[in-house]
Amino acid sequence: MVYASTGGPGEKRLKSIRTAAKETAKRLNLDFEIVRFEKASLPIYVYYEENDGEEPIPLYCDGGKISTLEEISSKIRNMMFVLSFHPKHLALREMRKEILKLS
């Protein structure tokens, strides 16, 4: 999931983050969703959420700064790889090899 504010200067930041998160989700056969907030100039977050009702886990925060698509993708993949070792995230463990291929 990508959490972002609507409109304003964050649209340029959102484009790269949305692309990185969407491409990663597609390659790992995961769902992708954008949640928009009406507040302007919030940091943009990317979360991983399993279907079991657990709290979403933050994978990436832009901190209000523009980053390259490659940098964003790398940070998202690295966090997913680390999470794949946690016993609560069996789905990520099963796709660990695929996460490594993305690197």
N, C-alpha and C positions, 0 to 999 in steps of 0.2 A: 504494500500500500504506500502511496505517496501522499503526504499531507502538505498542502500548500495554500497560501492566501490567494484570493482572486485578484486579477488585474495588477496594475501598478508596475513598478520596476522589477518585481520578482518574476515576471513572465519570461524574461530572457534566461534567468537561472533555471526556471522550471523546465524549459525546453530540453536542456541537456540532461537534467536529472530524470525527467520523464522518459526520455529515450533510453538512457542507461538502464533504468529499472525495468522498463518494458521489454527491452531486448534480453536482459538476464532472465526475466520471468518466462519469456517465450522459449528460450533455449533450454530451460529447466522444466518446462511444462507446468508452470505455476500460474495461478490467476494473477491478474494485475488490476489495480483499482486506484483512482485518484480521488482523494477527499479534499474538497475545497472549503476554506473558511473565508468569511467576509472581512476579517481584519487584514489590513494591509501591512506589508513589510515584515511578515513573520519569517523565521528561518523555514526552510523546506526540509522535511524529514522523509526518509524511506524506512518503512517497517516491514518486518517479516511476521506473519501471523499464521499459525496452524489452525485448522478447523475445529480443534477441540475446545474452543472457548478460552484458551489461555490469553494472557495479556500480550499485545503485540510487542515485538522486540525491535528496538531501533538499530538499523544497519548503517544509516548515513544521515548526517546533518550538514547542510551547506554553510551554516554560520553566517548567512547573508552575503557570501562571496561567490563569485563566478569561478567555476572549475571546468576543466576540459572533460569531454565525454569519457576519454580513456581513464582519467584519474577517478572519476565518479564510479565507473564500472569496476575498476580495480578495488576500490574501497568496499563496494557492496559485495563483490565476490569474496574478498578476504574475510569479511564478517560472517558471511554464510558458511565459509569453510570452517571457521573457528566454532560456530554454533553446531556444525555437524558432529562435533565430538561430545556435545552435551547429551546425556541420556534422555532428556525430555524431547529431543528433536530427532526422532527416528527417521522421519521423512527426509531430512537433510542428510543424515548419515547414509541413507540408501542412494542418494545422488551425489555423494562426495566425489566420485571419479569424474562425473560430468562437470562439477564445479571446478575441478582442477583443469579440465580440458579448456575451460573458458579463459584461463589465465595465460 
